[in-house]
Amino acid sequence: MVAHAERFEPELLLVHGLPDVNVLPAATLRFSDRLTRAGKHHDLVLLPDQGHQLMGAPGEFALSAAARFFVRHLRDRRVAE
């Protein structure tokens, strides 16, 4: 994915728990950096106290961030038939 960051359309939401041992935060940060260098707008939510699974208040925050992202970017899009 990182190598193809410039191909992603439309905007992306990246959510990552910093203590995640399944997918290291460095991978998400590299991807975010590549998106930025390619001029691709994206949202990045980093959760200091979450691992690979989103739970509790931080998980609810991540879901809220996703809902806001969807409303902001997908509300007026039409689904192709």
Summary of the structure (lengths in Angstrom):
residues: 81
radius of gyration: 13.7
end to end distance: 27.6
largest distance: 41.2
contacts: 187
relative contact order: 0.21
helix: 47%
strand: 15%
